[in-house]
Amino acid sequence: MNEIFKKRRNLWYKQNIKYLHYVFNDHFVLFLMILLRALVVQYINFLQIHQLNLWGKIILVILISLASQIVGRLATFIESPDKVFLLTKEMEVRAYLVKCLIRSLIIPAVVSALLVLIAAPLLRFNPIFLVLWFVLLVAIKAAWLAYKIWSSQKSGLLDWAFLIDLEEGRKTGTLRLFSLFTNVKGLKSHSHRRKYLDFLLTKTKRTYEYLFTRSFLRSGDYLGLTIRLLILSILAMIFINNGIVAIIMVVVFNYLLIFQLLSLQTAFDYQLLTRIYPLKKAAKTAGLRVLIFRVMMFVTIVELILSLIFVRPFFLSLIILLTNFLLTKFYVRFRLKNK
């Protein structure tokens, strides 16, 4: 049994490493180096000019504590067939889950340590307090993971369905992160109707325009991804004082958004009825371009308004308008043309 789970871990790690090669390509690494340098310079300047009061320190401790708990989920590598083939080894699986808890704490502990070290110059606390704070963060994360294991054994027997869903959710979350940068195989998505957005499904005779709009609003995670990336762009403009760095971040997030929306092109390829439609291939790309244009127009309007308020100097806001136009007009056409 241990060999089975070891093999699954190795396969998962190899898959992650393969996607990381696509994510951290030369251009993105160069961008991260420039961004990291800019953030470090800003942080040093902030430390020299500002000093947090008591309430500021309390808020920072709370934010760091919450951020440290976001990273890290229970990694069990339990799959659907296990509920049949490993049923007789339930006691061994329980012991294995304890080992999973320890392994799953490694990344959260590293992240917590980095966050505490980054916040230390601002807080100016005693090193002993910082160490105790770090231990407390790891203990809280361990308690949460232990609660997940306990939840799978409430009835005295292993809840295999709960463990399987937990593992699928963890893997899907990781793959969605990679999907921001490259196409990912095996990424599962779910569809559900959002009645409050039905007014956006306007009647039209353009079949693919309607299908892609419907898929954007109801299928997968396209709508949620759009909202999350827009929020990140807004936060970058609000909290990054350097206008150039803030605009670069916004441009990167907009590029990632368009990159993801382009994957809608294959959303209906599995539908046999779409092959019967008396429509030209150009109608499909035209429908997707219309959807991307509408989404990016909304995103651009929101970003322009907020950039005029928070970004200095004001002319940097024009970069958002220009880059979004170039991405929507030329990059989308180029990508669809090569498909």
C-alpha positions in Angstrom: 0.0 0.0 0.0 2.8 2.4 0.9 4.4 1.7 -2.5 1.1 2.6 -4.3 0.9 6.0 -2.5 4.6 6.6 -3.1 4.2 6.1 -6.8 1.2 8.4 -6.9 3.1 11.1 -5.1 6.0 10.8 -7.5 3.7 11.0 -10.5 2.0 14.1 -9.0 5.4 15.8 -8.3 6.6 15.0 -11.9 3.4 16.5 -13.3 3.8 19.7 -11.2 7.5 20.0 -12.2 6.4 19.8 -15.9 3.9 22.6 -15.5 6.3 24.7 -13.5 8.7 24.6 -16.5 5.9 26.3 -18.5 5.1 28.8 -15.7 8.6 29.9 -14.8 9.8 30.4 -18.3 12.6 32.9 -19.1 10.3 35.9 -19.6 8.3 35.3 -16.5 11.4 34.7 -14.3 12.8 38.0 -15.6 9.5 39.7 -14.8 9.5 38.2 -11.3 13.1 39.4 -10.7 12.2 42.9 -11.7 9.0 42.9 -9.7 10.7 41.4 -6.6 13.5 44.1 -6.8 10.9 46.8 -7.0 8.9 45.5 -4.1 12.0 45.1 -2.0 13.0 48.7 -2.7 9.5 49.9 -1.9 9.5 47.9 1.4 12.9 49.4 2.5 11.7 52.9 1.7 8.5 52.3 3.6 10.5 51.0 6.7 12.6 54.2 6.6 9.7 56.6 6.5 6.8 54.8 8.3 6.4 53.2 11.7 3.3 51.2 12.7 1.4 52.1 15.8 -0.2 49.5 18.1 -3.4 49.1 16.1 -1.4 48.8 12.9 0.7 46.0 14.4 -2.4 44.2 15.5 -4.0 44.4 12.0 -0.7 43.2 10.4 -0.5 40.3 12.8 -4.1 39.3 12.0 -3.5 39.6 8.2 -0.3 37.6 8.3 -2.0 34.9 10.4 -4.9 34.6 8.0 -2.6 34.6 5.0 -0.5 31.8 6.5 -3.6 29.6 6.8 -4.7 29.9 3.2 -1.7 27.9 1.9 -1.6 24.1 2.3 -4.3 21.4 2.1 -4.3 17.8 3.3 -2.6 15.7 0.5 -3.7 12.1 0.8 -3.5 10.9 -2.8 -6.5 8.7 -2.2 -8.4 7.9 -5.4 -11.8 6.5 -6.2 -10.8 2.9 -6.7 -9.3 2.8 -3.2 -12.7 2.6 -1.6 -13.0 -0.9 -3.0 -9.4 -2.2 -3.2 -8.1 -0.8 0.1 -11.3 -1.4 2.1 -9.6 -4.3 3.9 -6.6 -2.2 4.9 -8.6 0.6 6.6 -6.5 0.5 9.8 -3.3 0.9 7.7 -4.9 3.8 5.8 -5.7 5.6 9.1 -2.0 5.4 10.1 -1.1 6.6 6.6 -3.3 9.7 7.1 -1.2 10.7 10.1 1.9 10.7 7.9 0.0 12.7 5.3 -0.7 15.4 7.9 3.0 15.7 8.7 3.9 16.0 5.0 1.1 18.5 4.3 2.5 20.8 7.0 5.9 21.3 5.2 4.7 24.0 2.7 2.5 25.9 5.2 5.4 25.9 7.7 7.8 27.4 5.1 5.2 30.0 4.0 4.5 30.9 7.6 8.2 31.3 8.3 8.6 33.6 5.3 5.6 35.7 6.2 6.8 36.1 9.8 10.3 37.1 8.6 9.0 39.6 6.1 6.7 41.2 8.7 9.4 41.2 11.5 11.0 44.6 10.5 7.6 46.3 10.7 6.5 44.7 13.9 9.9 45.0 15.7 8.9 42.4 18.2 11.1 40.3 20.5 12.6 37.3 18.5 11.1 34.9 21.1 7.6 36.3 20.4 8.2 35.8 16.6 9.2 32.2 17.2 6.2 31.6 19.4 4.0 33.2 16.7 5.4 30.9 14.0 4.9 27.9 16.2 1.3 29.0 16.9 0.6 29.4 13.1 1.9 25.9 12.4 -0.1 24.5 15.3 -3.3 26.1 14.0 -2.7 24.6 10.5 -1.9 21.2 12.0 -5.2 21.4 14.1 -7.2 22.2 10.9 -5.6 19.3 9.0 -6.2 17.0 11.9 -9.8 18.1 12.0 -10.1 17.1 8.3 -8.8 13.6 9.2 -11.2 13.4 12.2 -14.1 14.4 9.9 -13.4 11.4 7.7 -13.7 9.0 10.7 -16.8 10.4 12.6 -18.8 7.2 12.3 -15.9 5.0 13.4 -15.3 4.0 9.7 -13.4 5.8 7.0 -15.6 8.1 4.9 -14.0 7.2 1.6 -16.2 9.6 -0.4 -15.1 12.5 1.8 -11.4 11.7 1.4 -11.8 11.2 -2.3 -13.6 14.6 -2.7 -11.0 16.3 -0.5 -8.1 15.0 -2.6 -9.9 15.9 -5.9 -10.5 19.4 -4.6 -6.9 19.8 -3.7 -5.6 18.6 -7.1 -8.1 20.7 -9.0 -7.1 23.8 -7.0 -3.4 23.3 -7.9 -4.2 22.5 -11.6 -6.3 25.7 -11.8 -3.3 27.7 -10.6 -1.2 26.2 -13.4 -4.0 26.7 -15.9 -3.4 30.5 -15.5 -0.2 30.1 -17.5 -0.6 27.0 -19.7 -3.1 24.4 -20.9 -3.7 21.7 -18.3 -5.0 18.2 -18.9 -7.3 16.5 -16.5 -8.8 19.7 -15.1 -12.3 19.0 -13.9 -15.0 21.7 -14.0 -18.6 21.9 -13.0 -21.6 23.9 -14.4 -24.5 25.5 -12.7 -27.0 28.1 -13.5 -26.7 31.6 -12.1 -30.2 33.0 -12.4 -29.1 36.5 -11.4 -27.0 36.7 -14.6 -29.6 35.5 -17.0 -30.2 39.1 -18.2 -26.7 38.9 -19.8 -27.8 36.0 -22.0 -29.4 38.3 -24.7 -31.3 36.7 -27.5 -29.2 36.5 -30.7 -29.1 34.5 -33.9 -25.3 34.2 -33.6 -25.1 30.7 -32.3 -21.5 30.6 -31.0 -21.8 34.0 -29.4 -24.7 32.7 -27.3 -23.0 29.4 -26.5 -19.7 31.0 -25.4 -21.5 33.6 -23.3 -23.5 30.9 -21.7 -20.4 28.9 -21.0 -18.6 31.9 -19.6 -21.5 32.6 -17.2 -22.3 29.1 -16.1 -19.6 26.6 -16.9 -16.2 26.0 -15.4 -14.6 28.8 -13.4 -14.3 31.5 -16.1 -16.5 34.0 -14.3 -14.9 33.5 -11.0 -11.4 33.7 -12.6 -12.3 37.0 -14.2 -13.5 38.5 -10.9 -10.4 37.2 -9.0 -7.9 38.6 -11.6 -9.8 41.9 -11.7 -9.7 42.1 -7.9 -5.9 41.4 -8.0 -5.5 44.2 -10.5 -7.5 46.6 -8.3 -5.4 45.6 -5.2 -2.2 46.2 -7.2 -3.3 49.7 -8.1 -4.4 50.5 -4.5 -1.4 49.1 -2.5 1.6 49.4 -4.9 2.8 53.0 -4.7 5.1 52.7 -7.7 2.8 53.5 -10.6 4.9 51.7 -13.2 5.0 48.5 -11.2 1.3 48.6 -10.5 0.5 49.0 -14.2 2.8 46.1 -15.1 1.0 43.9 -12.6 -2.4 45.0 -14.1 -1.1 44.2 -17.7 0.1 40.7 -16.5 -3.3 39.9 -14.9 -5.1 41.0 -18.0 -2.9 38.9 -20.2 -3.6 35.9 -17.9 -7.3 36.5 -18.2 -7.3 36.6 -22.0 -5.1 33.5 -22.0 -7.7 31.6 -20.0 -10.7 32.9 -21.9 -9.2 31.6 -25.1 -9.6 28.1 -23.8 -13.4 28.6 -24.2 -12.8 27.8 -27.9 -12.8 24.1 -27.2 -15.7 24.2 -24.7 -18.2 22.7 -27.2 -16.0 20.5 -29.2 -17.3 17.4 -27.5 -20.9 18.3 -28.5 -21.8 16.3 -31.6 -24.7 18.7 -32.4 -22.3 21.6 -33.0 -20.8 19.6 -35.9 -24.2 19.4 -37.5 -24.8 23.2 -37.3 -24.7 24.8 -40.8 -22.1 27.3 -39.6 -18.7 28.2 -40.9 -15.6 27.8 -38.8 -15.2 31.6 -38.9 -18.4 31.9 -36.9 -16.9 30.1 -34.0 -13.8 32.4 -33.7 -16.0 35.4 -34.3 -18.3 34.5 -31.4 -15.4 34.0 -29.0 -13.8 37.3 -30.1 -17.1 39.1 -29.3 -17.2 37.6 -25.8 -13.6 38.4 -25.0 -14.1 41.9 -26.3 -17.1 42.4 -24.0 -15.4 41.0 -21.0 -12.2 43.1 -21.6 -14.3 46.2 -22.2 -15.9 45.8 -18.8 -12.5 45.1 -17.2 -10.9 48.0 -18.9 -13.6 50.5 -17.8 -13.2 49.4 -14.1 -9.4 49.5 -14.3 -9.3 52.9 -15.9 -11.6 54.5 -13.3 -9.6 53.1 -10.4 -6.2 53.9 -12.1 -7.2 57.5 -12.4 -7.9 57.5 -8.6 -4.9 55.5 -7.3 -2.1 55.5 -9.9 0.3 58.3 -10.3 1.2 59.8 -12.7 -2.2 59.8 -14.5 -0.8 59.2 -18.0 0.1 55.6 -16.9 -3.6 54.8 -17.1 -3.4 55.1 -20.9 -1.0 52.1 -20.9 -3.9 49.9 -19.6 -6.1 51.2 -22.4 -3.4 50.6 -25.0 -2.3 47.2 -23.9 -5.9 45.9 -23.4 -6.7 47.1 -27.0 -3.6 45.4 -28.4 -4.3 42.2 -26.5 -7.9 42.1 -27.5 -7.5 43.2 -31.1 -4.2 41.5 -32.2 -3.2 38.9 -29.7 -6.6 37.2 -29.6 -6.8 37.2 -33.4 -3.3 35.7 -33.6 -4.0 33.0 -31.2 -7.3 32.0 -32.8 -5.7 32.1 -36.2 -3.1 29.5 -35.2 -5.7 27.1 -33.7 
